[in-house]
Amino acid sequence: MTPIINRSASSLLVIIAFATVYIVWGSTYFFIQMALQGGIPPLLMGAMRFTIAGLLMLVWCVIKGEKIFIKKSIITSAIVGILLLCGGNGAVIWAEQKLPSAMVAILVSSAPIWFVLLDSHNWSVNLRNRSTILGLVVGFAGVILLFSEQLSGMFSGGSVGSKLPGMILLIFGSIAWSSGSLYSKHHPSEGSAAVNVAWQMVIAGLVFVSGSFINHEFINLQWQQIPLQSWLALGYLILFGSIAAFSAYVWLLQVRPATQVSTYAYVNPVIAVILGVLFAGEHISLTQITGLVIILGSVLLINLSKYRKEKAEKQEVTEDIAIEGTSVEECTT
């Protein structure tokens, strides 16, 4: 069953949610690499990140008096959590061991395309909408242009073959993420959004724990040798990357079309570059600036049909009110 989009959602809350997803997730590539470089094993990092975040949210829901044990909702949350966090985010964590963040950002940015291709409920709308399709293509081209200089340097080393498994994994991860997002949108749960998100993270965390044991990550792990900055990076991923941004993302899926929500995948690389310029002293070239402009233009294209539709609906309502007012005047004359 396809849920009805909540048109009454506060515009301010929608803006705050989009800003949170755009900005916070744009910075997580950096913090994931920081945690990995400090010696935290990839699957163990996912296990700690999502288990701790999920348990904190469950405790908060219990304090608020919410019902947390709803069998149907837990099953739905398990499916969504495994697809989104284990499949999608897990692919990013694993790939960042071998691939530079530029390549990861590019492959993850293919998610909006998978949203359109997999969202069979809205094929009749999305596949006929020229501005949406054009926006997706232009946005992906913009991301490639944004990181074109880093890409040319990476491929010039002649080590493409060693990077191929990670690249393929990221493509499947993007498909898993898009599938989980659409499943969450079209299969609403009975519990509150906070409870559902909490269970998604707890269940995903348990899967990561199992994977960490299978991968023998606990053998010879020197906890005391992991630097403070890696623990701080993990703390940022828990509080902001998972609790704040992931909650905002899941909520946005319920109140806005999936194609609009998926624009995070284009904006995140933009935020990552901007943060690098502002806080890491990185240089931004004319090519990168061009890529940024193209990406932002693609987001406008994707949302263009929405703005036109809302404008038409408002105009129709205004005309109906005017007609009713005229009819009343004629009746009283």
Secondary structure by P-SEA (a helix, b strand, c coil): ccccccccccaaaaaaaaaaaaccccaaaaaaaaaaaacccaaaaaaaaaaaaaaaaaaaaaaaccccccaaaaaaaaaaaaaccccaaaaaaaaaacccaaaaaaaaaaaaaaaaaacccccccccccaaaaaaaaaaaaaaaaaaaaaaaaaaaacccccaaaaaaaaaaaaaaaaaaaaaaaaccccccaaaaaaaaaaaaaaaaaaaaaaaccccccccccccaaaaaaaaaaaccccccaaaaaaaaaaccccccccaaaaaaaaaaaaaaaccccccccaaaaaaaaaaaaaaaaaaaaaaaaaaaaaaaaaaaaaaaaaaaaaaac
